Amino acid sequence: MTKLVLLHGLNTSPRVWARTTAAMPDVGDIVVPILPAQRDVDAIARTLLADLPDRFSVAGFSLGGYVALAMHALEPDRLDGVALVNSSPVADDERTRSLRRKTIARAAAGDYEKLTLEQPRLVFHPENLGDAALQQAFAAMIPEVGAECFIAHMQACLARPDRRASLADTSTPFLVATAREDRVIPPAVQRTTLAAVDHAVYRELEGAGHMLPMERPDALAEVLHGWLNESRHG
């Protein structure tokens, strides 16, 4: 039976995967853990690996993708496949590091709630900003995160290494699932995985921004389902 671990992103909770998992009823054992509030992606990966099955496939959304890559670096033999969903093996450039530091400072100074109110226009496709149910589902995750966890995860993103060189010789099945309109991690950045992993499968979906698991859950579920089947029989 397929064991699939789904890792959530920055300033989201496991609920970010709820719509996608609902569209995957025939996938065997799905685990959606909470990412611990640690300031290093390798530390987060180690904490999760201690409680995960001996072998599994992992799909990581955004920050979750960085953690999935850390898992691959730490214990590649346990992974039957790695899917990056609006994520990338590329480390932050200096501009992005500067923005993260400013955001961390704002959150630490008590501006966390205001920051979260600014997020939707950046992370959602414009056509989905008026979807009341979708926006309510997004807002419901924020109290589950909180400023302390948000800051820790921002620092983990800031400090993460570039993983491209370490992927050069991997035989692990890889999937890159990207949203064409993602403004947080543009598709051009996500496609760098294809240069690092020559056998990676690439799927680009329309009608979504960065919040692909919430915005196009049925389409993403279909992509993940197909990739899991191909990986299992490949």
C-alpha positions in Angstrom: 0.0 0.0 0.0 1.3 3.4 -0.9 2.5 5.5 2.0 2.4 9.2 1.1 3.6 12.0 3.5 2.4 15.5 2.7 4.3 18.4 4.2 2.6 21.8 4.5 4.1 25.2 3.7 5.1 28.4 5.5 2.3 30.0 7.6 0.0 27.1 6.8 -1.1 24.0 8.7 -1.8 20.4 7.5 -5.2 21.8 6.5 -3.6 23.2 3.4 -3.7 19.6 2.0 -7.4 18.9 3.0 -8.9 19.5 -0.4 -6.2 17.6 -2.2 -6.4 14.5 0.1 -10.2 14.5 -0.3 -9.6 14.0 -4.0 -7.3 11.0 -3.4 -9.6 8.5 -1.7 -7.9 5.5 -3.3 -4.3 6.4 -2.2 -3.4 4.1 0.7 -1.8 5.5 3.8 -1.6 9.4 3.8 0.2 11.1 6.7 0.1 14.9 7.0 2.3 15.9 10.0 2.7 19.3 11.6 6.1 20.8 10.8 7.8 21.6 14.2 8.7 25.2 15.0 12.4 24.7 14.4 14.8 27.1 12.7 16.6 24.7 10.5 15.1 22.6 7.7 17.4 19.6 8.5 16.3 19.7 12.2 12.7 19.7 11.0 13.4 16.8 8.7 15.1 14.8 11.5 12.2 15.4 13.9 9.7 14.2 11.3 11.8 11.2 10.1 11.9 9.8 13.7 8.1 9.2 13.5 7.6 8.4 9.9 7.3 4.9 8.2 10.5 3.1 7.2 9.7 3.8 3.5 7.4 6.4 2.0 6.9 8.9 -0.8 6.9 12.6 0.2 5.2 15.6 -1.4 6.3 19.0 0.1 4.5 22.3 -0.6 6.7 25.4 -0.5 8.6 25.2 2.8 7.5 21.5 2.9 9.5 21.0 -0.3 12.6 22.3 1.4 12.0 19.8 4.2 11.4 17.0 1.8 14.7 17.8 0.1 16.4 17.7 3.6 14.9 14.3 4.2 16.3 13.2 0.9 19.7 14.5 1.8 19.6 12.8 5.2 18.0 9.4 4.5 17.5 9.0 0.7 17.1 5.2 1.0 13.8 5.7 2.9 12.2 7.7 0.1 10.3 6.0 -2.7 9.8 9.4 -4.3 10.0 13.2 -3.8 7.4 15.6 -5.1 8.0 19.4 -5.0 4.8 21.4 -5.1 5.5 25.0 -5.8 8.9 24.6 -4.2 12.6 24.5 -5.4 16.1 23.2 -4.5 17.5 26.7 -5.0 18.7 28.7 -2.0 17.4 32.3 -1.5 19.2 35.0 -3.3 20.3 38.1 -1.4 17.1 40.1 -2.3 14.9 37.3 -0.9 17.1 37.0 2.2 16.7 40.7 2.8 12.9 40.5 2.5 12.8 37.6 4.9 14.8 39.4 7.5 12.4 42.4 7.3 9.4 40.1 7.6 10.9 38.3 10.6 11.6 41.7 12.2 8.0 42.8 11.6 6.5 39.6 13.0 8.8 39.8 16.1 7.7 43.4 16.7 4.0 42.4 16.9 3.0 42.8 13.2 2.2 39.1 12.6 -1.5 39.5 12.2 -1.1 42.4 9.8 1.3 40.4 7.7 -1.2 37.6 7.4 -3.8 40.0 6.1 -1.4 41.0 3.3 -0.7 37.4 2.2 -3.7 36.5 0.1 -3.0 39.0 -2.7 0.5 37.5 -3.1 -0.2 33.8 -2.7 -3.5 33.3 -4.5 -4.4 33.6 -8.2 -6.4 36.9 -8.6 -9.5 34.9 -9.7 -9.5 33.0 -6.4 -9.4 36.1 -4.1 -13.2 36.4 -4.3 -13.8 32.7 -3.4 -15.2 33.2 0.1 -14.9 29.5 1.1 -11.3 29.3 0.0 -10.3 32.5 1.8 -12.1 31.4 5.0 -10.2 28.1 4.8 -7.0 30.0 4.4 -7.7 32.3 7.3 -8.6 29.4 9.6 -5.0 28.1 9.4 -3.4 31.3 10.7 -4.3 30.8 14.4 -2.9 27.3 14.1 0.5 28.7 13.2 1.1 31.9 15.2 4.0 34.3 15.3 6.5 32.1 17.0 6.2 29.2 14.6 6.1 31.6 11.6 9.3 33.3 12.6 11.0 29.9 13.2 10.0 28.6 9.8 11.0 31.9 8.1 14.5 31.5 9.6 14.6 27.9 8.4 13.8 29.1 4.9 16.4 31.8 5.2 19.2 29.4 6.3 18.5 26.5 4.0 21.3 25.3 1.7 21.1 25.1 -2.1 20.4 21.4 -2.8 21.0 21.3 -6.6 24.5 19.7 -6.5 23.4 17.0 -4.1 20.6 15.9 -6.5 22.9 15.3 -9.5 23.3 11.5 -9.0 20.0 10.6 -7.4 17.9 7.8 -8.7 14.9 8.7 -6.5 11.8 9.4 -8.6 11.1 13.2 -8.6 8.0 15.2 -9.5 7.8 19.0 -9.9 4.3 20.3 -9.7 4.0 24.0 -10.3 1.3 26.6 -10.8 1.9 28.7 -13.9 0.8 31.9 -12.0 2.9 31.3 -8.8 4.5 34.7 -7.9 6.2 33.5 -4.8 8.4 30.8 -6.4 8.0 31.4 -10.2 7.9 28.4 -12.5 11.3 29.4 -14.0 12.8 28.8 -10.5 11.0 25.6 -10.0 12.2 24.2 -13.3 15.8 24.3 -12.0 15.0 21.0 -10.5 14.8 19.6 -14.0 18.4 20.6 -14.6 19.5 18.9 -11.4 17.4 15.7 -11.8 17.3 14.7 -15.4 14.5 12.1 -14.8 12.2 14.4 -12.9 8.6 14.6 -14.1 7.3 18.2 -14.6 3.6 19.2 -14.5 2.5 22.9 -14.8 -1.1 23.7 -13.8 -3.1 26.7 -14.7 -5.6 28.7 -12.6 -3.6 28.8 -9.4 -1.0 30.9 -7.6 1.3 29.8 -4.9 -1.5 28.0 -2.9 -1.8 25.2 -5.5 -3.0 22.5 -3.0 -6.0 24.7 -2.1 -6.7 26.3 -5.4 -6.5 23.3 -7.8 -6.9 20.3 -5.5 -8.5 18.0 -8.0 -5.9 18.7 -10.7 -3.0 18.4 -8.2 -4.5 15.1 -6.8 -4.6 13.7 -10.3 -1.0 14.7 -10.9 0.2 13.1 -7.6 -1.9 10.0 -8.2 -0.4 9.5 -11.7 3.1 10.1 -10.5 2.7 7.6 -7.6 1.5 5.0 -9.9 4.3 5.6 -12.4 6.9 5.6 -9.6 5.6 2.3 -8.2 5.6 0.6 -11.5 8.6 2.3 -13.0 
